[in-house]
C-alpha cells in the first residue's frame, strides 16, 4: 500500500479522464502509479509523455525495454 493516498476517481478533470480512460481500456484498470500521480494531473501527464518518449526514442532495443521495466520493478519490490 502506498504512503500517498491513491486517487480513484477522475473528479471531472479532463487530464485524469483521458489518462484513466486510456489505462482502463488498455489494462482493464488504472495503474497504481497513475493513481498516486493523479494528485497533480499536470505532472502525471508529463510523466506519461516522458515514458512515451523513452519508448519511441529507439535508444534501447525494443526487446530490452520490457526487461528494464521488470528489473526496476524487482529492485523496488513491486509486482510486475
LUMDREN-554320 format. One record per residue: y, x negated, z of N, C-alpha, C in turn. Coordinates in steps of 0.001 Angstrom, whole numbers, plus 500000, padded with zeros to 6 digits. Atoms other than C-alpha are relative to their C-alpha. Layout:
// LUMDREN-554320
YXZYXZYXZ;...
//
This chain:
// LUMDREN-554320
498821499156500000500000500000500000501245499108500000;498803500828500061503377498552499035500911500233501193;499041499876498898506049497918501633501195500852499605;498907499178500509508592499679499446499406501335499569;500494498663500344508135503422499097499984500172498486;500113499746501434506929504404495637500704501305499643;499350498807500520508959506900493629498981500726499129;501024499235500722506536509577492437500592500912498931;499371499017500881508993511915490678501197499366499302;498884500597500747511492511003487960501362500547500409;498745499454499490514139513198489605501008500356498925;499100499654501085515583514085486218500705498820499354;499377501186500582516657510508485473499393499752498609;500548500158501350516334510002481693499201498711499803;500751501256500115515177506381482042498612500169500606;501294499808499344512455507317484504499144501010499249;500756499016500773511453510364482455499308499322498822;500540500696501162510952508133479416498859499062500398;501004500998499610509055505341481189498787500669500641;501126499308499355506947507618483405499187500767498964;500710499245501038506116509793480388499129499113499139;500777500936500824505005506817478293498784499470500745;501126500535499228502843505454481098498935501071500236;500986498920499833501216508825481751499218500221498710;500656499824501292500479509121478048499024498856499721;500812501178500288499096505578477810498845499824500985;500983500321498964497261505194481138499442501218500726;500414498807499267496976508741482482500664500113501362;499282500013498728499169507856485471501160499004499891;498872500940499977502339505935486373499567498769500787;500387501250499351501774502278487265500746499820501324;499395500208498686502462501309490880501270499156499920;498805500837500109504921498606489859501187500800499472;498926499152500522506916501166487910500539500923501081;499569499113498912506993503477490929500886499260501003;499182500790499083508436500666493050501337499653499343;498770500336500719510954499511490426500868501222499740;499264498766500293511989503160489965501175500223500942;498836499903499114514396502744492885501270499595499246;498871500434500826516637501024490316499565500113498533;500498499759501361515903502563486901500459498976498973;499523500990500964518051500054485021499199498711500053;500806501216499854516077497133486424498580500249499509;501322499642500517512797498924485690500008499917498477;499898500013501461513917499414482098500102498562499476;499849501401500416514965495750481810498688499234500162;501282500677499774511649494563483285498990500393498920;500904499534501063509737496692480772500355499336498670;499571500649501237511818495253477930499636498520499993;500374501409499898511222491705479171498510499827499735;501449500083500203507457492287479325499649500242498527;500254499722501414507522493770475812500415498813499132;499545501162500762509492490766474542499004498849500111;501023501045499822506911488376476008498786500332499143;501143499583500821504140490392474341500250499742498519;499669500124501421505932490296470985500369498576499586;499476501329500328507083486671471190499042499167499162;500975500794500731503872485252469815499833498595500552;500101501342499424504257482214472077498645499759500656;501349500107499455500917482937473687499035500650499015;500984499369500872497815483606471612499649501399500527;500243498610499635497023487330471580498873500169501026;501125499891499089493703486877473383500247499390501375;499724500672498734495237484746476130500832500869500951;499098499202499165497840487234477374499271500893501008;500722499204498996495345489660478986499370499137501089;500571500903499002493712486691480725501065499528500984;498887500383499128497096485600482083500296501138500965;499751498834499139497713489134483391498920500123501081;501106499904499050494275489170485020500098498914501062;499901501117499045494753485754486624501136500221500994;498876499729499111498155486692488033499635501111500983;500437498918499114496674489916489434499059499455501076;500945500572499033493854487942491083500711499109501022;499240500872499095496263485379492538500756500831501040;499223499142499108498328488206494024499140500987500774;500890499105499259495276490040495344500111501445499565;499828498639500511495940493061493147498797500385499155;501067499554500905493225495130491498500550500078498575;499537499995501393493415494918487723499218501021499229;
//
